[in-house]
Amino acid sequence: MTRPRSEVPELSTRCGLGFWVHESTDAVSLHGFDAGVGFVSVCDPSQRFTYTVISNKTRGAWPVSERINELLATTG
């Protein structure tokens, strides 16, 4: 499910079977939303972290997830 199956160059990422696969690391993520709820879950085994952000807004998890990624990039 986490093996890259297709490229998404405009997003600089790849798709597995239900998972987004980072373009240059072994990190994978799962995103989802519906009216009034959203989540992002990321696992990066090489950096030894996993996190999940859950929101009661449709796209509320994305800004928080992006900020976590920024913070992890500066500490890595």
GIRAZI-V265391 format. One line per field, one symbol per residue. ss: DSSP state (2 for helix, 1 for strand, 0 for the rest). phi: phi as a letter, one per 40 degrees, with the letter a starting at -180 (. if undefined). Layout:
ss->???
phi->???
This chain:
ss->0000011122201110000111000001111111001111111100001111111000022222222222222220
phi->.bcdbacbdcbfabbbbgbcbdcbbccbabbaaadgaaabbbbbcccgaaabbbbcbdbccccccccddccccccc
